[in-house]
């Protein structure tokens, strides 16, 4: 029987049929890339190159600033044109390095693209390799991987969970990665487990991906201490706290992290990148993402270099239709809607969605009718309608409970009054943090 979390959740239309059977294609090498220095949930990297510098693919062009930071690498070979502020998917102009490709894709010395062997007799070399490769969480959060893999000494982690749920509608990049690269992901899982020193690992996959379940079970056959767990298709099954509860029956207390219940969760894309970092000495300079929605002419799953401008992707997918009404980086539930600009792909870009009028239909917001549906939908057991009221009235000091919100959007999806609850809760959390720092 498929496992699931205890409370809340919704089931929006999956809309995965547009790309779930489409193999991963590789986007042609872009003529230019714009690579942001801020690509992780931490301090931005500091540029180490200047205009007119020649660079090779995989070369460091940004050094991390502190422990919660990651290096940034060139994703093409060529010449640095600018180190300046550019528009990004974060919604603001950010410091980036612009590189004009020479078309050669000449890799920095030490990278072995044909490699595949991993020496598990030397696990102490794994964490430095992952750190140097600039790995971040590939599911969207972009938390530095090396930080997650090095919990405080007083915290005992005994379980690693690989997240293959991909519960967001439309997105199928993780699905295709598991089907097409199960062996590499399986090796990456073992690398991550070796770094943590755990003997118990799980792979969680929703039951709407039976081919991915079969592929991962075949790849992990005979590997001790690993179980591929089938989870019920239910949003937000892929949220860390919900996946932990589904698989281990452990519940992360309010204000705590997965490591406080002995768990670390990593995305399947991160496991694939871990394999490449250790076996091929390859930095994180490309990723698989989904391009979908009814306003893009040819929806696809693509392997794309970090820093690739949006326009290159649109052109490769046949362009947009005249009906384009909304552009979203990420999934429709937790992604960010942007105005149409030539912003670059980053390490955490899991999908780019192009919605037509029907998909992006606007609805009128009404006052709360006190129906309680948001309470039923919240997987964290919160009272979103009341928290939203507090934020709407500026009572930010009373929003301590909101800090346990995972911003999954289940409450807003379930609300018949169409209240913008996620916006209110994000605002409230931000202001509560500001007040805490202030005083």
N, C-alpha and C positions, 0 to 999 in steps of 0.2 A: 504494500500500500504506500502511495506517495505521502511523504511527510510534509508538514507545514507548521507555521507559527500559530500561536494560541489565539490571538485576538486581532480584530481589525482587518484591514486590507480590502481591496476592490478588484474588479476584473474588467478593465477597459478593453475595448476592441484591440486585438493583438496586431493586426495589420502587418504581420511578418511575411505574408505570402508574396509580397512584392520582391523580396530578395532572398528568402531562406533557402531556395534551391539554386541560387546563383553562385558559382565558384568565385573565389577571390581572384581579381585581376590586379595587375601591377600598373599603376599610373605611370606613363612615360616621364622621364626625368624632366623636372621643370627647368625653364630657362633662368629663373631667379627664385630665390627663397628669402623669406623674411622670418628670422628665427628670434622669438622673444627670449629675453633673459629670465623672465618670470614664468616658469613652467612647472612649478611645484607648489604645494601648500606649505610655504615656508619662505625664507629669504630669497630674493632673486639672485641669480649669478651675476658676477662682475665681468664685463667684457674684457678679453685679453688680446683682441685684435683691433686693428685700425684700418681706415680706408686705404686701398691699394695693396693690402696684404694678400698674398696667395695662400690659399688653404686647400687641404685635402679632405675628402669625405671621412668622417669619423674623428677629425681633429678637434681638440678642445678649443672652443672660442669663448667660453665663459667659465670662470672658477666659482665654486660654491662659497657662500659667505656664512660660515657657521655650520653646526651639526645638522640642523633642519634646513638643508639646502642641497641642491644637486648640481653637478657640472652640466654644461650645455655643449653640444658638439655640432660641427658643420654637417649638414645632410647632403651636400654636394661638394664637388671640387670646383674651384674657380677663384674669383677675386672679390674681396670685400669692397662693396660700393659705398655703403653708409653704416655708421653706428649712430642711430637716431631714434626718435620717438615715432612709432607707427600705430595705426589703428589695429586693435586685436579683438579676439572673440570675448575677452574679459569685459568689453564694453567701454574701454578707455584706451587712450594712447599709451603705449608701453615701450620701454627701451628694447630695441631689437638690433640685430646684425643682418644687414642685407647683403646677400652674396649673389653675384652673377655667375652662373654655371659655365664651365668651359666645355661641357658636354662629354668629358672624358670619364667622369665618375671614378677618379683615381683615389683609392683608399689609403689612409694613413698606415704606416708600417706597423705590423703586429696583428692586424686583422686577418683572419683566415676564414673567408666566406664558405669554403668547402669543408671546414672542420665539423666535427660532430662527436668527438670523443671527450668524455668527462672522467677525470681521475677522482673517484670517490674516496680514494685513500688519502687525499689531501684536502679535506673540507675547509681547513683554515684559509685556503686561498679563495674560497667562494665569495665571502662578504666583501673583501677588497675589490674583487672583479665587478660585483654588482654595484658597488658604490661608485667606482670609476666610470661605469657605463651610464650613470645618470638615470637609473631606473626609478620610476614613480608608479603609483597605482594607476592602472590602465582602465579601470572601470569608470573613471570620471573624477574621482576625488583628488588624484595627483599627489597623494601623500608620499614623501620620499621612502622608497622601499627599504633602504638600509636602516632607517630609524625604526620601522616596524619590526625588523628582524633583530633588533638589539634592545629588548625590553630591559627595564631596570633590574638590577641584581636581586632585589627583594620581591620580584614578581615571577612566579613560576608558570611558564607556558608549557602545556602538555599536548596541545592539539593545534594542528594546522588545517584550515579549511580552504579549499580552492573554489572560488566563486564562478560557476558557469551558468548561473541562473538566467542572466540577461533578461530580466523581467520587464524592462521598458518596451512599450509598443514600438513597432517599426524596426528596431535594431536587431541585426543578425550577424554582426561581425564576430562576436565570441562563438556563436553557433558554428559558423563556417570554419573558424580557426580550429575548433575541437574536431570537426569532421575531417579537415584536410591536414592538420598538423598534430594529431593526438600523441604521436611518439615523442615529439619535441616538448610538448606540454608535460607529458609524463616525466621526462627527464628533468625539466624545470621544477616540477613539484618536488622531486627527490632532492634537488639542489637546495630549495628553500627549506625543506624539512631538515636537511643536514646542518644548515646554518643555525636553525632554531634548536636543534638537538632533540626534536620530538620523535616519538615512535608511532604516534597515532595521527593519521591524516585522512581527510575526506575530500571528495569532489562532489559539490552540490549542483545538480542540473535539473531544470524544470521538465515536467513530463510532456511538454510540447516539442521536445527535441530528442525523440527516440534514437535517431541516427547518431547524435552526439554522445548519448549514453552508451550506445553499442561501441562506438569508436574508442571512447575513453576506457571502457572496461576491457577491451581487447589490448589496448596499449599498456594497461596496468596489470594485466594478468600475471600472477606470480610475484608481484611486488608485495612484500609483507607489510602489514599495518595500514593498508590503503583500502578505502571503501568508496565506491561510486554510489552516491545516494540520489534517488529520484525524489524530487520535491514537487508538490502540487503547483500547477500554474496559477499563481495568485500574486498580485502586485501588493506590496513591494518585497517579494520573496528574496530578491538579491541584496536588500539592505543588510549590512553586517549583523546587526543585532537580531534581525528576524531569521537570517540564515543560521546563525548560531543556535537559536532556540529550536528551529526546525530539525537540525541535525543532531545536536547534543542534549537538547532539553534544558540547557543552561540559560538563565536570563540575566542579561547585563543590567545591573542596578542603575537607577537614575544618576547621572553625573559621572558614571564610570565608563571605562573603555573595554573592548573585548579582552584585552590581556588580563584584566582584573578577574575574569572567570576562566583564565587559562587558555584563551584562544587567540590565534592570529588568523585573519582572513586576507587572502590575496586573490586577485583576479586571474583568470586563465591567460589573459593577454600578458600579464606581468610574469607568469610562469614561462611563457614562450620567450619573452625578452630575457629572462634569467638564463634560459638555455643558451641563447645566442651570446649573452655576455660572457658566460663561462666557457662554452665549447668553441666559440668563434672569436672571442675577444672583441665582439661587435658592440659598439655603444648604441643607445636607443636613439636612432635617427629616422626611424620609420615605424608606422603602425598600420593595422588593419582597421578600417572604419566602414560604416554603412552610409550610403547616399540613397535616400528614399523620399517618398511622398509623391503625391499625384501631380505635382507641378514640376517635376524633373522628368525629362523624356525617357531616360534609360536608367532606372534605379540599379545600383550595383553595390557589391562589396569590393572595396579597393584597398590595396597596399600603397600607402602614400608617404612620401618623405615629409618629415617635420619641417614646417616653414613654407610648404606649398601654398600659394595663394588660392583662394576660393575659385577664382575665375578659371584656373587650369582644370579644376575638378568638374566644374559646370560644363566646360567645353567637351571634356572626355565623355561626359554622360549625356551628350546630345543637346545640351542647353535646357533652359526652362521654358515652360509653356506661358502663354499670355495670361493664364489664370493664377500666376504666383501671387499669393497674398501674405505669406509669412515664411521667414527663414529662421530655423532653430539649430543651434549647435548643441548636440547632445540628444537626449530623448524628449518626447513630448511632455512627460510628466515632470522631469527635473532639469531639463535643458534650459538654455537661455535664448530668448528671441532677440534677433539683431536686425538692424537695418541692413539692407543689401550693400555690403562693402567687400573689397578684395582682401579680407582678413586671412591670416595664415592658419593652417592646421598646427596644433600643438600636440604634445605627448598624450594628453588626456582626451583628445577629441574622439569620442566613440562613434559619433554619427553626425551627419548634416542632413536636415530634413527641409524639404521644400513643399509647403502646404498650399493647396488651392482654396478657393472661397468656402467650399463645403468643410474641408478639414480645419480651416482656421475661422470657422463661423464665430462671430462675436455674439454674446448674449448680454442682456441687461441684468445688472446687479440689483438685488432687492435687499431689504432689511431682513435680518435673521428671523425665522419663524419658529425658532426653538423646537425643531423637530427631533434633534438628537442624532441625525444621521452622521454628522462629522465625528461624534463620539464613537459610534459603532465602527466607523471606517479607520479611526486612528490606531495604528499598530503599536503605538507607545502608551496607550491608555490615557491620553490627555483629553482635555476639554477644549478643542480648538475654537469653538464659537466664543467662549468666555475669554480666552487668551487673545483672540482677535479683537474683541471689544476693548480690552485693556490697552492694546497697542494703538487702536484707532483713537482712543481718548488720551493718548500720551502718558499713560500710567506705567511707564517702563520699569520703574523700580519694583513692580509687583509681578514681574514676568520671569521669576526664577524657574518655574515649571517649564516654561517655553524652551529652556536650554536643552531639554531632552528631546525636542522635536527634530526629526531627521529630514524634514522638508521634502517628504516624498510626494506630497500633493494629493494623498488619498482623501483628505477632508474636503478639499476644494472640489475634487471630482464628484464626491457624493452630495455636495450641498445643493439643494433645489433652488436656493436663493442666489446661487452663483456668486457668493461672496469671495473676494480675493484674499482668502485666508493665508495662502503661502506668502504672498507679498507682505501682509500684516505681521506674520510671525517672523519673517526674515528681518523686517524693520525693527520689531520688538526685541529680537535677540541681539541685533547690532547695538541698539541703544542701551540695552541692559549691560552688555559688556563694557560699553563706554562709561556708564555710571559706576560700574565696579572698579574700573581702572582709576577713575577720578577720585573715588573716595572711600 
